[in-house]
Amino acid sequence: MRRSIDDATDDHPPDDDERPPVSWAVALSDDCDACGAGEPRVVLTVEDVGQAGLGLVAHLAPATARRLRAAVAAALREVGEDPGP
């Protein structure tokens, strides 16, 4: 099973020479042989825009995905934003 959930680019200005634009994608997969056959994973891909296939791909177990979600929520609270559901 593979299913795309969402994807976008980061919010750096396009003319920032020090930080090239980055794309991210979140998907679901259960076909990571090294993770254990049939084990569901949240797949997070981060790569330079225009460099598809050359980025980093993280296969997160549900507990690790929840930890990442909590970290993003904490960062949003730190900048005064509601982290949402």
HELIX and SHEET records of a PDB file:
HELIX    1   1 ASP A   33  CYS A   35  5                                   3    
HELIX    2   2 PRO A   62  GLU A   78  1                                  17    
SHEET    1   A 4 ARG A   2  THR A   9  0                                        
SHEET    2   A 4 VAL A  22  SER A  29 -1                                        
SHEET    3   A 4 ARG A  41  ASP A  48 -1                                        
SHEET    4   A 4 LEU A  56  LEU A  60 -1                                        
END                                                                             
